[in-house]
Amino acid sequence: MTYDGDGRLPIIYVRGFAGSASQIDSAVDDPFYGFSQGSVHVRSDRTGEPRFHQFESPMLRLISDHGYTVPVHGSQQLFLERAASGSIPAATVWIHRFYDISASTFSDHREAFSLECAAADLFALIRLVLDRTGAPQVMLVAHSMGGLVSRCAVQRVIPEAVRGEGEPFDPAAATRYVARVFTYATPHGGIAFAMGFGLLEKIRDATGIQGADIFGPDRMHEYLTPGVAPGSSAPDGFDATEMPADGFPVERIFCLVGSNPQDYDVAMGLSSKLVGARSDGLVQIDRAAVKDANRAVVHRSHSGRYGIVNSEEGYQNLQRFLFGDLKVTVELWGLDVGRGADADVEFQLDVGVAIRGLPVLVHEQSAAHLCPVLVERRSIEDSIDTPQPLLTTFLSSRAPRPTVGETLVPTLRHALRLRLLSIREEPGGLFSFTDHLEQTEDWQDSLLVDIQPGAEGRAPRAWATWTSVVPSALRDWEPHDQDELRDLAPDVAEEWVGEKPVPEVSRQLLGAGARVRITVTPHRLGAER
């Protein structure tokens, strides 16, 4: 069997931290290590009565939406080992069962968990899957600590293994085997606590209780850096969120970040006060993404039935990154907000993204969830030439268009919700509420964007309008010639750039040249082996 190049590469799922012996035993009892768990969302109908909205699980959605299969046959590992080379379809999901050797349910001689061993076994599984499927690369999907296992594999294990086989050392060697890495709620910058003034981290890292020192800087530096001797300390200035510039490309990584600590409290019986409110209940928001990697924030907790993995928000970001072929970057240019205001006024942007046909937001940063986009103060000159990044998302030109009734919807419709808030800060970092109107924004609007992916190599087309000027219900709005965004880079190969100025009434506050810029570029799997 040969790979048909349709974009459906094998997916390997890497689960998160189990911790205690009983939690490890519980994890290995699940044949899919938790990836098959679903949830039911309660929503309200037109009468206000609660109704159920079922999310089947990411596993079932990959099967139903993308035609994947999940070979089990008693044991995935044995099935792989006994299969002939090239005999298994590429569109398959595999579970990296690295905790089995540490479970008491399989043996009385269980082995202690080692993140480096889990990463080495992951590389062995990757090679085996590639041989049996004939696929050029795999895609890794990881939750929590599983993202660190994946990073250990691509940053240290694979480059060292390739060098050990007689090849020159290549920090980017993992690109031959791994096309994309998607992480849910991974502590890429480690786990820190908002309480204890650093004492809790020191106790954790010194004692290694239940192996939790893997979330501290010394161990992270050890397993993420090739050639580092065991027991070495992290150098001053070490930042675990940074990946080597010449290593595995960060544009092949997507980090989904959770912003709901309360649900984790309910699910796990733990308090988010330990890590702070700006977290998913276990991982702080600013530690949950690789620097400069693709990222989205959703209001979900770290784990549990209603956690980030078992959510519609998580799956929608997952499928768009894994199977999309278009990357869409949205920025705010020419922002000149607050230039005439007092220097003690701080501005924040709430940003949300809705997609037609989905009952959830696929990205949401807000002051209410303690993670707004902070507007940097710049000179007027800098504000003109320096954009304010808003978000990155992905689309598939191959995906079937949705239908309303029996009518085919010709475009992909997105709504970008923007809300600008300001608050006065007094000396000492305290906020002043003397002139504050709670939950009242300085400006808010939504940009309605219709995108029509280009066929047969042609550039996409896009239309945009601000909802504040739409006189009817949004579902009734149809793109018009005057709404089409002109391509500002027609001579740049494989790039489409369009801009939409903010409404005229908003320019006195936001700046005369304030505008939203949308850039569409190809999103490829990467170089095949």
Backbone hydrogen bonds, N-H to C=O, Kabsch-Sander energy under -0.5 kcal/mol:
donor,donor_aa,acceptor,acceptor_aa,energy
3,Y,134,G,-0.6
9,L,7,G,-1.3
11,I,92,T,-2.5
12,I,139,M,-2.6
13,Y,11,I,-0.5
13,Y,94,W,-3.0
14,V,141,V,-2.5
20,S,18,A,-1.0
24,I,20,S,-2.2
25,D,21,A,-2.4
26,S,22,S,-2.1
27,A,23,Q,-2.0
28,V,24,I,-2.2
29,D,25,D,-0.8
30,D,27,A,-1.4
33,Y,30,D,-1.7
35,F,32,F,-2.3
37,Q,34,G,-1.2
39,S,55,F,-2.4
41,H,53,H,-3.5
43,R,41,H,-0.6
43,R,51,R,-3.5
45,D,49,E,-2.4
48,G,45,D,-1.8
51,R,43,R,-4.4
53,H,41,H,-2.9
55,F,39,S,-3.1
56,E,54,Q,-0.6
59,M,35,F,-1.1
61,R,57,S,-2.0
62,L,58,P,-2.0
63,I,59,M,-1.5
64,S,60,L,-3.0
65,D,61,R,-2.9
66,H,61,R,-0.6
66,H,62,L,-1.1
67,G,63,I,-1.1
68,Y,62,L,-1.8
69,T,91,A,-1.9
75,S,72,V,-1.1
75,S,73,H,-0.9
79,F,75,S,-2.5
80,L,76,Q,-2.5
81,E,77,Q,-2.6
82,R,78,L,-2.3
83,A,79,F,-1.1
86,G,131,D,-1.7
87,S,84,A,-1.8
88,I,132,R,-2.6
92,T,90,A,-2.5
93,V,69,T,-2.0
94,W,11,I,-3.0
96,H,13,Y,-2.5
96,H,94,W,-0.5
97,R,95,I,-1.2
98,F,96,H,-1.7
100,D,97,R,-1.1
102,S,99,Y,-1.5
103,A,100,D,-1.4
106,F,103,A,-0.8
107,S,103,A,-0.9
111,E,101,I,-2.8
118,A,114,S,-2.3
119,A,115,L,-2.1
120,A,116,E,-2.4
121,D,117,C,-2.8
122,L,118,A,-1.7
123,F,119,A,-1.9
124,A,120,A,-2.0
125,L,121,D,-2.3
126,I,122,L,-2.6
127,R,123,F,-2.3
128,L,124,A,-2.1
129,V,125,L,-2.8
130,L,126,I,-2.5
131,D,127,R,-2.1
132,R,128,L,-2.3
133,T,129,V,-2.1
134,G,130,L,-1.9
138,V,177,Y,-2.4
139,M,10,P,-2.7
140,L,180,R,-2.5
141,V,12,I,-2.5
142,A,182,F,-2.9
143,H,14,V,-2.3
144,S,184,Y,-3.2
146,G,143,H,-2.7
147,G,144,S,-2.0
148,L,144,S,-0.6
148,L,145,M,-0.8
149,V,145,M,-2.1
150,S,146,G,-2.2
151,R,147,G,-2.2
152,C,148,L,-2.6
153,A,149,V,-1.9
154,V,150,S,-2.4
155,Q,151,R,-2.9
156,R,152,C,-2.0
157,V,152,C,-2.6
158,I,153,A,-3.0
160,E,156,R,-2.4
161,A,157,V,-2.7
162,V,158,I,-2.7
163,R,159,P,-2.0
164,G,160,E,-2.2
165,E,161,A,-0.8
165,E,162,V,-0.7
166,G,163,R,-1.8
167,E,162,V,-1.7
173,A,170,D,-2.0
175,T,172,A,-1.8
176,R,173,A,-1.8
177,Y,174,A,-1.6
178,V,174,A,-2.8
179,A,138,V,-3.1
180,R,138,V,-0.7
181,V,252,R,-2.5
182,F,140,L,-2.8
183,T,254,F,-2.8
184,Y,142,A,-3.0
185,A,183,T,-0.5
185,A,256,L,-2.5
188,H,186,T,-2.2
189,G,287,R,-2.6
190,G,187,P,-2.4
191,I,215,F,-1.6
192,A,190,G,-0.5
194,A,274,L,-2.1
195,M,274,L,-1.2
199,L,196,G,-2.2
202,K,198,G,-1.8
203,I,199,L,-2.4
204,R,200,L,-2.4
205,D,201,E,-2.8
206,A,202,K,-2.1
207,T,203,I,-2.4
208,G,204,R,-2.3
209,I,204,R,-0.5
211,G,208,G,-2.7
212,A,209,I,-2.4
214,I,211,G,-1.4
215,F,212,A,-1.7
216,G,213,D,-2.0
220,M,216,G,-2.2
221,H,217,P,-2.6
222,E,218,D,-1.8
223,Y,219,R,-2.4
224,L,220,M,-1.5
225,T,221,H,-0.9
228,V,225,T,-1.4
232,S,229,A,-1.6
238,F,235,P,-1.8
240,A,238,F,-0.5
242,E,239,D,-1.8
247,G,244,P,-1.7
248,F,171,P,-0.5
252,R,249,P,-1.5
253,I,250,V,-1.9
254,F,181,V,-2.4
255,C,294,N,-2.7
256,L,183,T,-3.1
256,L,254,F,-0.6
257,V,255,C,-0.6
257,V,296,A,-3.0
259,S,298,V,-1.4
260,N,300,R,-1.9
265,D,261,P,-1.6
266,V,262,Q,-1.8
267,A,263,D,-2.4
268,M,264,Y,-2.8
269,G,265,D,-1.8
270,L,264,Y,-0.6
274,L,271,S,-1.4
276,G,272,S,-2.6
279,S,277,A,-2.1
280,D,283,V,-1.8
285,I,278,R,-2.2
287,R,284,Q,-1.9
288,A,285,I,-1.3
291,K,241,T,-2.3
293,A,290,V,-2.0
294,N,250,V,-0.7
294,N,253,I,-1.8
296,A,255,C,-1.7
298,V,257,V,-2.7
300,R,298,V,-2.1
301,S,306,Y,-0.6
302,H,280,D,-2.2
307,G,304,G,-2.1
308,I,301,S,-2.1
311,S,308,I,-0.5
311,S,309,V,-1.3
315,Y,311,S,-2.3
316,Q,312,E,-2.6
317,N,313,E,-1.8
318,L,314,G,-2.3
319,Q,315,Y,-3.0
320,R,316,Q,-1.6
321,F,317,N,-1.9
322,L,318,L,-2.7
323,F,319,Q,-2.2
324,G,320,R,-1.2
325,D,395,L,-1.6
326,L,395,L,-2.3
327,K,521,T,-3.4
328,V,393,T,-3.2
329,T,327,K,-0.5
329,T,519,T,-2.7
330,V,391,L,-2.8
331,E,517,R,-2.3
332,L,388,Q,-2.3
333,W,331,E,-0.6
333,W,515,R,-3.1
334,G,383,S,-1.0
335,L,383,S,-0.5
336,D,510,L,-3.6
338,G,509,L,-0.5
339,R,336,D,-1.0
341,A,338,G,-0.7
345,V,342,D,-1.7
346,E,344,D,-0.5
346,E,423,I,-2.8
348,Q,421,L,-2.7
349,L,373,V,-2.8
350,D,419,R,-3.1
351,V,365,Q,-2.7
352,G,417,R,-1.8
353,V,363,H,-2.2
354,A,415,A,-2.3
355,I,360,V,-0.5
356,R,413,R,-2.6
358,L,355,I,-2.2
362,V,353,V,-1.8
363,H,353,V,-0.8
364,E,297,V,-3.1
365,Q,351,V,-3.0
370,L,367,A,-1.5
371,C,366,S,-2.7
373,V,349,L,-2.9
374,L,372,P,-0.6
375,V,347,F,-1.8
376,E,374,L,-0.6
378,R,376,E,-0.5
383,S,379,S,-2.5
384,I,380,I,-1.2
385,D,381,E,-1.2
386,T,382,D,-2.1
388,Q,332,L,-2.7
390,L,330,V,-2.3
391,L,330,V,-1.6
392,T,295,R,-0.6
393,T,328,V,-2.7
395,L,326,L,-2.4
397,S,395,L,-0.5
399,A,396,S,-0.6
404,V,407,T,-2.6
405,G,403,T,-0.6
406,E,404,V,-0.6
407,T,404,V,-1.9
408,L,406,E,-0.5
409,V,402,P,-3.0
412,L,451,I,-3.1
413,R,411,T,-0.6
414,H,449,V,-3.0
415,A,354,A,-2.6
416,L,447,L,-2.7
417,R,352,G,-3.1
417,R,415,A,-0.7
418,L,416,L,-0.5
418,L,445,D,-2.9
419,R,350,D,-1.7
420,L,443,W,-3.3
421,L,348,Q,-2.9
421,L,419,R,-0.5
423,I,346,E,-1.9
424,R,432,S,-0.7
425,E,344,D,-3.7
426,E,424,R,-0.5
426,E,430,L,-3.8
429,G,426,E,-1.5
430,L,426,E,-0.6
432,S,424,R,-3.0
436,H,433,F,-1.0
438,E,436,H,-0.6
440,T,437,L,-1.8
441,E,439,Q,-0.5
442,D,420,L,-2.3
443,W,420,L,-1.4
445,D,418,L,-2.2
447,L,416,L,-2.8
448,L,446,S,-0.7
448,L,465,T,-3.1
449,V,414,H,-3.1
449,V,447,L,-0.6
450,D,463,W,-2.7
451,I,412,L,-2.5
452,Q,461,R,-3.1
458,R,455,A,-1.6
461,R,452,Q,-2.1
463,W,450,D,-2.4
464,A,483,D,-2.4
465,T,448,L,-1.9
467,T,446,S,-3.0
469,V,466,W,-1.9
470,V,467,T,-1.1
476,D,473,A,-1.7
477,W,474,L,-1.3
483,D,480,H,-1.6
484,E,480,H,-0.7
484,E,481,D,-1.2
485,L,462,A,-2.8
488,L,486,R,-0.6
488,L,497,V,-3.6
492,V,489,A,-1.5
493,A,491,D,-0.6
495,E,492,V,-1.3
496,W,520,V,-2.3
498,G,518,I,-2.5
500,K,516,V,-2.2
502,V,514,A,-2.1
506,S,503,P,-2.0
507,R,503,P,-0.5
507,R,504,E,-1.3
509,L,506,S,-0.5
510,L,506,S,-2.8
511,G,507,R,-2.1
514,A,511,G,-1.6
515,R,333,W,-2.3
516,V,500,K,-2.6
517,R,331,E,-3.0
517,R,515,R,-0.5
518,I,498,G,-3.1
519,T,329,T,-2.5
520,V,496,W,-3.1
521,T,327,K,-2.3
523,H,325,D,-2.3
524,R,522,P,-0.5
